[in-house]
């Protein structure tokens, strides 16, 4: 079956294989065949289901993004993970790569504020100078480390439309994947031993909240992190204060 071929190709964790095989049953075979014969779309067949390389039992949060980054070096199949970014910090504050990635920059500033690591200035902004003056020896240093911490905290991060094709608008591409997402949400809720929280940032909330299966989840809905108001959103402040994703794991600190 074409779904099993995709699952194997993407190195999906064994926990997910049966559920994904069922969810993939709603995909049009002709559509999937066309993707497998085309190398122009992102993130590519080997990373299409990369979000599911983590285990299923540890999932506590299901973060649903919109679509992959439009750059080959950035798109890796995991929502909000810009694979072109490595170092988080510089002598001036945030690294240049992070500072250019608006959503990522605001997510990190949200965490900095929530963890009590920086304070806003008189205008309510978190400045580069404030971040530059922060002692970062106990903090993670790279974007991969941040996403490792998110995974450890129970995050599964997928895009509602996991394919970005140069010849189709995302809204058109989304139609191919809506049945998959609906089925996946229902299956995850059915087979989970704990109640999972949906994190819905921005316009994607409208799509997901309309799906009947979303009623089986707790939900945190807010603006997209592209908006600067995301940083002060009280729900996101409470979430990131609890998660403390900027803290380096104890084992990593012991090695330094």
N, C-alpha and C positions, 0 to 999 in steps of 0.2 A: 504493500500500500504506500501511496505517496507520502502520507503523514509520517509513517515509520522511517522512510528515507530521510525526511527533513529532520526528524528528531535525532537520528543517529549522526547526521552530518553536523548538527549544531552541538553535539556533545552534551545533551540535556541530562540533568541529574536523574538517576533511576527513579527517584520519588515521583517525578513528574510525567514519566513516559506514558503511562496508561491514561491519565487525565488529558494530556495533550493530544494523544491519538484520538480520543473521543471528540475533543474540541475542534481538532483539525478536520473532522468529518464534515463540517459545514463549509469548508473551503471548496471552491470550484476546481476540479482537477485540471481543466484547461488553463485556468489562471495560474496555478502552481507550476504546471509544465512550462508555461511561458516564462516564469521567473527563473526557473532552473536553466533555461536556455539563454538567458540574458545576463550579462555581467555589468550592465550600466547602472543598476539601481543600488541603493544603500539600505542597510549596511552590508548586503551580500548574503548569499545562501548559507555560508558557514556561520554567520552571526545572527541570522534571522530570529532565532529563539534563544539567544545568549542569556537573556534575563532568567531563564530557567535552569541555569547551571548550578544554582544553589539548591539546598535541600528544601523540602516542602514543610516538614514538621516544625521548623523554626520560624515560619513566616507569621509575623504579627501585623505588618503594615503592607498594604498593596498600593504602591504609588503608580498611578497611571499617567504617563505623559501623552503627547499628541503624536509626534512623528519623529523620525531620526534627524540628526543634524545633517545639513546639506553639504558636508565636506567629508570625503573619504577618510581623512586622517582623524576625524572626530567621531563619526558614527560607528558604534560598536555593539548595537543591539540592546543597550541598557539605557533606560530613560534618564535624561539629565546628565549623563556621564560623557563629558567631552574628552575623548581619548587623546586629543592633541595636547591636553594640559597635564603637566606633571607637578612641578613645584608650586606650592600654595603661597609661599611668602618670599619677600625680597627685603632688601635694606630699607626700601621706601614704604613698606607695608605689604599689601597683597602683590603677588607677582604680576608682571605685565599680562601674561596669558589669562590669569583669573580676572584681572581688572577689565579685560576686553570682553569677557564672557558674562553678559549682564545678569542672566538668571543665576549662574553659578556664583558670581560675586555677591548677589543679594542673599543667596542661601547661606554662604559662609558668614556674611555680616549678621544674619539672623542668629546663627549659632554663637558667634562671638558675643553678641548682646545677651542672648538667653543664658549663656554659661557665666555671665558676669565678668568676662575678660576685658571688655572695653565699655566705655560710657559715651553716649552721644555728646557732641559739642553743644554750644548755646543755640545753634540753629536746628538741633535735633539730628544731625548727621554723624555717621561713623566715618571718621576721616582716615586717610592714609597715615598721617602722623601718629594718630592714636594706635593704629595697628603696628606701625613701625616700632613704637616704644614698648610693645608687649613682649614679655619674656616668653619665648616659644619653646623652651627646652623640654617642657612636658607635653607639648602638643604634637599632633601628627604633622608631617612635613609635605606630604604629596597627596594628589587627588586619588590615586589608587588606595592609599591608606584611609582616606575619607570614606570611600565606597566600601572598603572592607569593614569599617566600623558600622556603616549603615546596614550592611548585610548581617553583621553580628547582632545588631539591634532588632533584626527581624524584617528588614525591608526586602520586598520583591519589587523591582522597578522595570516596568514594561511600557511600551508605547501602544496606544489604542490602535494606531495605524503603523505597523512595524516596518512598512516598506515606503521608501521615498523614490519615486520613479521619475526620470527626467521628462517623460512624455505624458504624464498624468498629474493632475492637481491632487493634493492630499485629500480634498473632499471626495474626489472620485475614487481614489485608492481606498478610502475608509469604507466604502460600501462593500468591498470584498471581504473585509475583516470584521464587520459588525456582528455577524452570526457567531464567528469564532469567539469574540470577546464576551458576548452574551452567554454562550455555552460554558466558557471558562469560568466566569463569575459564579454561575450556578453550580458547577462541579466543585470548585474550591470551597464554596460555602457548605456544600453537602458532605464533603470529606474532611473538613477541618475539625480538630478537637477543641479549638478555641475560637472565639469570635474575633474576626480580623477587622482592622480599621482600613477603610478606603481613604486614601489621600488624593483629593481631587482639586487640582490647582488650575484655575482659569476656565476657558471655554469647554474643556473636556468634561467638566462637571455636568453640563447640560446633557451630553450624550449618555454618560454613565448613569446618572440619577434616573433617566427615563427607562432603564432596563429593570424589569421586575426583580431580578436576582440581587440588585443593589440593596434591597430592603433587608437582606440577611447580614448586612455589614454595619458596623458603626462607621460614621463618615465625618471627615474633617474637610470642609469645603472652604476654599479661600481664593484670593486673586492669584494669578500666575506670578511666579517669582521674578519675572521680567519687570514687574511693577515695584517701585521702591517701597510702597506701602506694605508689601509682603514682610519686610523686616520687622515692622512694629505690630503685625497682626497678632492679637493676644493668643489665639489658638496655636499659632506657630511658635510663639514665645514659650508657651507652656510645654509644647511637644519637644522642642529642642533643649529646653532646660532639663527635661527628664532624660533625654537621650545622651547628651554630652558627647557628641560625635567627634569633637575636636581633640579630645584627650587621647594621648598615645597609650596603647595597651601597656600594662605593667611589664610584660616580657620584653617589649621593645626598649623600654627605658632601662631595664636591667642590662641590656646588651651594650648600652652606650657608656 
